[in-house]
Amino acid sequence: LQKQEVCGNLTLQHHMLEPVQRIPRYELLLKDYLKKLPEESPDRKDAEKSLELISTAANHSNAAIRKMEKMHKLLEVYERLGGEEDIVNPANELIKEGHIQKLSAKNGTAQDRYLFLFNSMVLYCVPKLRLIGQKFSVREKMDIAGLQVQEIAKQNVAHTFSITGKKRSLELQARTEEEKREWIQVIQATIEKHKQNSETFRAFNSSFSQEEEHVPDSSIASTSSVESMPGADGGGAFGGSDSCRKSSKSKRDKEKQACKSCSESFNSITKRRHHCKQCGAVICAKCSEFKPLADNSRHNRVCKECFLQLPASPCSPGVEAVGEQKKRLAAEKQSILAAENSLFSSYLQFLEKGKTWYKMWVTVPKTEPLVLYLQGSSQDGRSPRPIPLPGYEVSLPGSGEKFEVKHVFKLCQSQQTLYFSAEDEELQMKWMEILTKAAKGETEDIAEGLGNP
């Protein structure tokens, strides 16, 4: 095609762009046409309506492109994290990422780390020395809500700043002063935007409650203010949200410098700073205890006040309750994978790396039609492996790919390739059809006329 004279030596990609560029060209053409068209022209009304329609189409096209680009970016980050964090969500937005140095609290040495800043969280990661596959391991997930960032001055160490969350503080070092200022500004702007969104939501929720339930203003202001304060237990009454935010901020500033229990000042050698995993208070090692909490089975550091309250608290189950909770969640996940709860499911041979094929129960659940779940026979009791399908390409193996098994098809995305082998050609074609529709987000088409083999 490109060699043909009629194509004007332009590439195939250039010609594929033409239909997309046609829409904004029509918009510009109609705008110029209306400028020169007399007001009394009989064509005026139709031309204005045409411009309105084509402008709507252009805005819709641009919005769809931006949405797809954002989702592809999240899928790329999900792959680089090895699927450790479920970040592929339309509400998530990647704002900034980059290498950073973490200063050790013990000896002050710098360690190579990586930050992903989203609109709702910060992922603090450790780089992995791998050419393909997982590039980073998530060390800490910090919510934007309650996060603080500030510049710090350290002797013999330049370009440093700190990030303080509800459960952990990080002292970080950028490569240049400009890079440090950029990180601080972007994180602070993300925090402020999150606060504004939260306040807007709370204001809407409060007004809705007043209309529906006729709750007094003072009661709503008091409740929302108490909930916004870390460690608040709902006691006391406050005059308004502004005064609460000021008192909450001054309290956090004071806590960062001294232990909540003994009020002794922190230092990086003999009096290190820790966070209570229950209420988020800043404490020293002497004023803390260890207790298993509901988020995992490990022993987490908590302040002595929370340690005394935990046994009687229904919100802080012991190790046995945690075990029961995990069993319940595993049972729920297993029920999702059952054939009667699936849009489509069957046994397939699976190959990701190496030459060994594994027999897997492969499922597309009704509740998650854009996710493929893999469960091996040797994984009894373990959580099945989820594979978000949007962004993958479904195809047959290439001419250079030879396998001993028959009826092979593959899923490809970026540098990751997953191979599957079906029992017969009919099952192979059925799976390829379903996965292709799921990869494009066509959930309604998947559900139509599907049954289990």
C-alpha positions in Angstrom: 0.0 0.0 0.0 2.7 2.4 1.0 4.5 1.9 -2.4 1.4 2.9 -4.4 1.6 6.4 -6.0 -1.9 7.3 -4.9 -0.8 7.0 -1.2 1.7 9.8 -1.7 4.5 7.9 0.1 2.6 8.1 3.4 2.8 5.2 5.9 -0.1 2.9 6.7 -0.3 4.3 10.2 -0.8 7.8 8.7 -3.8 6.6 6.7 -5.3 4.8 9.8 -5.2 8.1 11.6 -7.2 9.9 8.9 -10.7 8.7 10.1 -9.8 9.8 13.7 -8.6 13.2 12.6 -11.7 13.7 10.4 -13.9 14.5 13.4 -11.9 17.6 14.7 -11.4 18.7 11.0 -15.2 18.8 10.5 -15.5 20.8 13.8 -13.0 23.4 12.6 -14.6 23.5 9.1 -18.0 24.2 10.6 -16.7 26.9 12.9 -15.1 28.7 10.0 -18.2 28.2 7.9 -20.4 29.8 10.6 -18.1 32.8 10.9 -18.7 33.6 7.2 -22.3 32.6 7.1 -24.8 35.5 7.3 -27.1 35.5 10.3 -30.2 35.5 8.1 -29.1 32.5 6.1 -31.6 29.6 5.9 -28.7 27.3 6.5 -27.7 28.9 9.8 -29.9 26.7 12.1 -28.8 23.4 10.5 -25.1 24.5 10.5 -25.2 25.3 14.3 -26.9 22.0 15.1 -24.3 20.2 13.0 -21.5 21.9 14.9 -23.1 21.0 18.2 -23.4 17.3 17.2 -19.8 17.1 15.9 -18.4 18.9 19.0 -20.2 16.3 21.2 -18.7 13.5 19.1 -15.2 15.0 19.4 -15.5 15.4 23.2 -16.8 11.8 23.6 -14.0 10.5 21.4 -11.3 12.4 23.4 -12.8 11.3 26.7 -12.8 7.6 25.6 -9.2 7.8 24.4 -8.1 9.4 27.7 -10.0 6.7 29.7 -8.4 3.9 27.7 -4.9 5.4 28.1 -5.4 5.7 31.8 -6.6 2.1 32.1 -3.6 0.8 30.0 -1.3 2.7 32.3 -2.8 1.1 35.4 -2.5 -2.4 33.7 1.2 -1.7 33.0 1.8 -0.8 36.6 -0.2 -3.8 37.8 2.1 -6.0 35.8 5.2 -4.3 37.0 4.0 -4.9 40.6 3.5 -8.6 39.9 -0.2 -8.4 40.7 0.5 -7.6 44.4 -1.9 -4.7 44.6 -5.4 -4.5 43.0 -5.0 -1.1 41.4 -6.9 -1.6 38.1 -9.9 0.4 39.0 -11.6 3.2 37.0 -11.5 5.4 40.2 -7.7 5.1 40.4 -5.4 7.5 38.6 -1.6 7.3 38.5 -0.2 10.8 39.1 3.6 10.4 39.4 6.2 7.6 39.7 9.9 7.5 40.1 13.1 6.3 41.8 13.8 7.7 45.3 16.4 7.1 48.1 15.2 6.0 51.5 17.3 7.0 54.5 17.8 4.3 57.1 16.7 5.3 60.6 19.5 3.1 62.1 22.6 4.3 60.3 21.5 6.9 57.8 22.5 4.9 54.7 20.5 5.5 51.5 18.6 2.6 50.0 17.2 2.5 46.4 13.4 2.6 46.4 10.5 3.5 44.1 7.3 5.5 44.6 4.0 5.2 42.8 1.7 8.2 43.7 -2.0 7.6 43.0 -4.9 9.9 43.7 -5.8 7.9 46.8 -2.6 6.2 47.9 1.2 6.0 47.8 2.9 2.7 47.1 6.4 2.5 48.5 8.2 -0.3 46.6 11.6 -2.1 46.5 13.0 -2.6 42.9 13.7 -6.2 41.8 16.6 -7.1 39.6 14.6 -8.9 36.8 14.7 -8.4 33.1 11.1 -9.5 32.6 8.0 -10.0 34.8 7.7 -8.3 38.2 9.8 -5.2 38.5 8.8 -4.0 42.0 7.6 -5.4 45.3 5.3 -3.3 47.4 6.8 -2.7 50.9 4.2 -0.2 52.2 0.8 1.1 51.1 0.0 4.6 52.5 -3.4 6.2 52.2 -3.6 9.8 51.0 -6.2 10.5 53.7 -4.2 11.6 56.8 -0.9 11.8 54.8 1.6 14.6 55.5 4.7 15.7 53.5 7.3 18.2 54.6 10.8 19.3 53.8 13.5 18.2 56.4 17.1 19.4 57.0 19.7 16.7 57.8 23.4 17.2 58.3 25.6 16.1 55.4 22.5 14.9 53.5 20.9 17.1 50.8 17.5 17.1 49.1 15.6 15.3 51.8 11.9 15.3 52.7 9.5 13.1 54.8 6.2 11.4 54.3 4.2 10.7 57.4 1.1 8.4 57.3 -1.2 6.9 59.9 1.1 3.9 60.4 4.6 4.8 59.2 7.0 7.6 58.5 9.5 7.7 55.7 12.6 9.9 55.3 13.4 10.2 51.6 16.1 11.7 49.5 15.8 13.0 45.9 18.6 13.3 43.4 18.3 17.1 43.0 16.7 20.0 44.7 14.3 20.5 41.8 13.2 16.8 42.0 12.6 17.2 45.7 10.4 20.3 45.3 8.5 18.6 42.5 7.7 15.5 44.7 6.6 17.7 47.7 4.4 19.9 45.5 2.7 17.0 43.7 2.1 15.0 46.9 0.8 18.1 48.6 -1.5 18.9 45.7 -2.8 15.3 45.7 -3.5 15.6 49.5 -5.4 18.9 49.1 -7.5 17.6 46.2 -8.4 14.4 48.2 -9.4 16.7 51.1 -11.6 18.8 48.9 -13.3 15.7 47.4 -13.8 14.3 50.9 -15.3 17.5 52.2 -17.6 17.8 49.2 -18.8 14.2 49.7 -19.3 14.9 53.4 -21.2 18.1 52.7 -23.4 16.3 50.2 -24.0 13.4 52.6 -24.8 15.8 55.5 -27.3 17.8 53.4 -28.9 14.5 52.2 -29.2 13.3 55.8 -30.8 16.6 56.8 -33.4 16.4 54.0 -34.2 12.7 54.6 -33.9 12.3 58.3 -34.1 16.0 59.5 -30.9 15.6 61.6 -29.9 18.9 63.4 -26.9 20.8 61.9 -24.9 20.7 65.1 -25.1 16.9 65.3 -23.9 16.4 61.8 -21.0 18.9 62.1 -19.9 17.1 65.4 -20.0 13.6 63.9 -18.2 14.5 60.7 -15.5 16.4 62.6 -14.9 13.6 65.0 -14.7 11.0 62.2 -12.1 13.1 60.4 -9.8 13.1 63.5 -7.3 10.1 63.8 -7.9 8.1 67.0 -11.2 9.8 67.8 -13.7 7.6 69.6 -16.8 9.7 69.1 -16.8 11.3 72.5 -17.2 15.1 73.1 -18.9 17.8 71.1 -17.2 20.4 68.8 -18.2 23.7 67.5 -17.5 23.1 63.8 -15.3 21.4 61.2 -12.7 24.3 60.9 -11.9 24.3 64.6 -11.6 20.5 64.6 -9.2 20.5 61.6 -7.0 23.1 63.4 -6.9 21.2 66.7 -6.3 17.9 64.8 -3.4 19.4 62.8 -1.7 21.0 65.9 -2.1 17.7 67.7 -0.4 15.7 64.9 2.4 18.3 64.7 3.0 17.9 68.4 2.9 14.1 68.2 5.5 14.0 65.5 8.1 15.5 67.8 7.5 13.6 71.1 6.0 10.2 72.3 2.3 10.3 72.9 2.6 8.4 76.2 5.9 9.6 77.9 6.2 12.9 76.0 10.0 12.4 75.5 11.4 13.8 72.3 12.4 11.5 69.5 15.9 11.0 68.0 17.2 8.7 65.3 19.5 6.7 67.7 18.2 6.1 71.2 14.5 7.2 70.9 13.1 6.0 67.6 9.6 6.8 66.4 7.0 4.1 65.9 3.3 4.1 65.0 0.5 2.3 66.8 -1.1 0.0 64.3 -4.5 0.4 65.9 -5.0 4.2 66.4 -2.0 5.6 64.4 -0.5 7.5 67.4 3.3 8.2 67.3 5.0 6.3 70.2 8.4 5.1 71.4 9.5 1.5 71.8 9.2 1.6 75.7 5.6 2.8 75.5 4.4 0.1 73.1 3.3 -3.5 73.3 2.7 -6.2 70.6 -0.6 -7.7 69.7 -2.1 -9.7 66.8 -4.5 -7.6 64.9 -7.3 -8.3 62.4 -5.3 -7.2 59.3 -2.8 -10.1 59.6 -1.6 -12.9 61.9 1.7 -11.1 62.8 2.3 -9.3 66.1 1.9 -5.6 65.4 3.2 -2.8 67.6 0.4 -0.9 69.4 0.3 1.7 72.2 -0.4 0.5 75.8 -3.9 2.1 75.8 -4.9 0.2 72.7 -3.3 -2.9 74.1 -5.5 -2.8 77.1 -8.6 -2.2 75.1 -8.1 -4.8 72.4 -9.1 -8.0 74.2 -12.6 -6.5 75.0 -13.0 -4.9 71.6 -15.2 -6.7 69.1 -13.3 -4.9 66.3 -10.0 -6.5 67.2 -10.3 -10.3 66.9 -7.5 -12.6 68.0 -5.5 -15.1 65.9 -8.4 -17.6 65.9 -10.9 -15.0 64.7 -8.4 -14.0 62.0 -8.1 -17.6 60.9 -11.8 -18.0 60.7 -12.1 -14.8 58.7 -9.5 -16.1 56.2 -11.3 -19.5 55.9 -14.6 -17.7 55.3 -13.1 -15.5 52.6 -11.4 -18.5 51.0 -14.8 -20.4 51.0 -16.5 -17.4 49.4 -13.9 -17.3 46.7 -14.2 -21.0 46.0 -18.0 -20.6 45.6 -17.4 -17.9 43.0 -15.2 -20.3 41.0 -18.0 -23.0 41.0 -19.3 -23.9 37.6 -22.9 -22.7 38.5 -21.5 -19.3 39.4 -19.4 -18.9 36.2 -20.2 -17.4 32.8 -17.8 -20.0 31.4 -15.4 -22.5 33.0 -13.5 -25.7 32.2 -10.2 -27.5 32.8 -7.3 -26.3 30.6 -3.6 -26.9 30.5 -1.6 -23.8 31.5 1.9 -22.7 30.7 3.6 -19.5 31.7 7.3 -20.1 31.9 9.5 -23.1 31.2 8.2 -26.3 29.5 5.9 -27.8 32.1 2.1 -27.7 31.6 -0.2 -27.6 34.6 -3.8 -28.6 34.7 -5.9 -25.7 35.9 -9.6 -25.0 36.6 -10.2 -21.8 34.6 -13.2 -19.6 35.3 -14.8 -16.4 34.2 -17.2 -15.6 37.2 -20.6 -14.0 36.7 -19.7 -11.4 39.3 -16.4 -10.5 37.6 -16.9 -11.0 33.9 -13.6 -9.2 33.0 -11.4 -11.4 35.2 -10.0 -14.8 34.5 -9.3 -17.0 37.6 -6.9 -19.9 37.6 -7.0 -22.6 40.3 -4.6 -25.6 40.3 -5.3 -28.9 41.9 -2.2 -28.4 44.1 -3.5 -25.0 45.3 -6.3 -26.4 47.6 -6.9 -23.8 50.4 -5.0 -21.1 48.5 -6.5 -18.1 46.8 -7.0 -18.5 43.0 -4.9 -16.4 40.7 -6.8 -13.5 39.1 -5.9 -12.2 35.6 -7.7 -8.9 34.7 -8.4 -9.4 31.0 -8.7 -5.8 29.6 -5.6 -5.0 27.6 -4.7 -8.6 26.7 -4.6 -9.8 23.1 -5.9 -13.3 22.4 -4.4 -15.3 19.5 -3.1 -18.6 18.2 0.6 -19.4 18.6 3.0 -18.1 16.0 4.7 -20.2 13.3 7.8 -20.4 15.4 6.1 -21.6 18.6 5.9 -25.4 18.7 4.2 -27.3 21.5 3.7 -31.0 22.2 0.1 -30.4 23.2 -2.7 -29.5 20.8 -5.3 -26.8 20.6 -3.1 -24.1 22.1 -4.0 -20.4 22.3 -2.3 -17.5 24.1 -2.9 -14.3 26.0 -0.3 -11.5 25.4 0.2 -8.2 27.2 3.4 -6.1 27.1 6.1 -8.6 28.0 3.8 -11.3 29.5 2.5 -14.3 27.6 0.2 -17.0 29.0 -0.4 -20.2 27.0 -3.5 -22.5 27.3 -4.3 -25.8 25.8 -7.9 -27.1 25.4 -9.1 -30.7 25.0 -10.5 -30.1 21.5 -10.8 -27.4 18.9 -14.4 -26.5 19.8 -13.4 -25.6 23.4 -10.4 -23.8 22.1 -12.4 -21.5 19.8 -15.1 -20.9 22.5 -12.4 -19.8 25.0 -10.8 -17.5 22.4 -14.1 -15.9 21.6 -15.0 -15.3 25.3 -11.5 -13.9 26.2 -11.4 -11.6 23.2 -14.7 -10.0 24.2 -13.6 -9.7 27.8 -10.4 -8.1 26.7 -12.4 -5.4 24.9 -14.8 -5.0 27.8 -17.8 -6.4 26.0 -19.5 -7.9 29.1 -23.0 -8.0 27.6 -21.8 -10.0 24.6 -20.1 -12.5 26.9 -23.2 -13.2 28.9 -25.4 -13.8 25.9 -25.9 -17.5 25.1 -23.0 -18.9 27.2 -23.2 -22.2 28.9 -20.6 -24.4 30.7 -19.0 -27.3 28.8 
